[in-house]
Amino acid sequence: MTPRQIDLIRTSWSAVEPISDAAARLFYDRLFESDPAIKRLFAKTDMQAQRGILMQTLALLVSSLDDFERVVPVLEALGRVHAGYGVRQRHYDTVEA
C-alpha cells in the first residue's frame, strides 16, 4: 500500500469514526439486505456489541496500516473464529460487494 493510499484510508476513517455506530448499522443493514441468509449467522448475537467489535477491528486495521504484518495473526485468528460460526467464502464475497 502506498503512503497516499494509507493517508486516504485514514482520512476517510476519521470521518467515519465519529459516527461509528450509525456506520456499523448501515453496514449490517446492507449486508442482511444483500443476503438475508447471513442474518441467521447473527441470530444469537448482541448486535450492539457486534457493531462495536466491528468498528474496533476496523480501527485496529487502520491504525496498523504502516505495519500491517503485526495484525496478520489477529486477522487469521478472527478468520478461524468466523469459520466456527459457519461463515463461508460466499459470505465474504457478499461483504466485499
C-alpha positions in Angstrom: 0.0 0.0 0.0 1.4 3.4 -0.9 1.7 6.3 1.6 -1.0 8.1 -0.4 -3.4 5.2 -0.1 -2.8 4.9 3.6 -3.4 8.6 4.0 -6.7 8.3 2.1 -7.9 5.5 4.2 -7.0 7.3 7.4 -8.7 10.5 6.2 -11.8 8.5 5.3 -11.7 6.7 8.6 -11.5 10.0 10.6 -14.9 10.9 9.0 -16.5 7.5 9.8 -15.2 7.1 13.4 -17.4 9.8 15.0 -20.5 8.1 13.5 -19.2 4.6 14.1 -22.4 3.1 15.5 -24.5 4.5 12.6 -21.9 3.4 10.1 -21.9 -0.1 11.6 -25.7 -0.2 11.5 -25.6 0.8 7.8 -23.1 -2.0 7.1 -25.1 -4.7 8.7 -28.4 -3.5 7.3 -26.9 -3.6 3.8 -25.2 -7.0 4.5 -28.5 -8.5 5.6 -30.4 -6.9 2.7 -27.8 -8.2 0.2 -28.0 -11.8 1.5 -30.8 -12.3 4.0 -29.5 -15.8 4.8 -26.5 -14.2 6.5 -28.7 -12.8 9.2 -29.2 -16.3 10.6 -25.5 -16.3 11.5 -26.2 -13.5 13.9 -29.4 -15.0 15.4 -27.8 -15.2 18.9 -25.6 -12.1 18.6 -25.9 -8.9 20.6 -25.9 -6.6 17.6 -25.0 -3.5 19.6 -21.9 -5.3 20.9 -21.2 -6.7 17.4 -21.3 -3.2 15.9 -18.7 -2.1 18.5 -16.5 -5.1 17.7 -16.7 -4.4 14.0 -15.6 -0.7 14.5 -12.9 -1.6 17.0 -11.5 -4.1 14.5 -11.6 -1.6 11.7 -9.9 1.0 13.9 -7.1 -1.5 14.7 -6.6 -2.2 11.0 -6.5 1.5 10.1 -4.0 2.2 12.9 -1.8 -0.7 11.7 -1.6 0.2 8.0 2.1 1.2 8.4 2.9 -2.2 10.0 0.2 -4.5 8.7 2.2 -7.7 9.4 1.6 -7.1 13.1 -2.1 -7.7 12.7 -2.0 -10.7 10.4 -2.1 -13.2 13.3 -5.1 -11.3 14.7 -6.9 -11.5 11.3 -6.0 -15.2 10.9 -7.5 -15.9 14.4 -10.6 -13.9 13.5 -11.0 -15.9 10.3 -10.9 -19.2 12.3 -13.5 -17.8 14.7 -15.7 -16.8 11.9 -15.4 -20.3 10.2 -16.5 -21.7 13.5 -19.7 -19.6 13.3 -20.4 -21.0 9.8 -19.1 -18.2 7.7 -18.1 -19.3 4.2 -16.3 -17.7 1.3 -19.6 -16.7 -0.3 -20.4 -14.6 2.8 -17.1 -12.7 2.4 -18.0 -12.2 -1.3 -21.2 -10.5 -0.2 -19.3 -8.3 2.3 -16.8 -7.4 -0.5 -19.6 -6.5 -2.9 
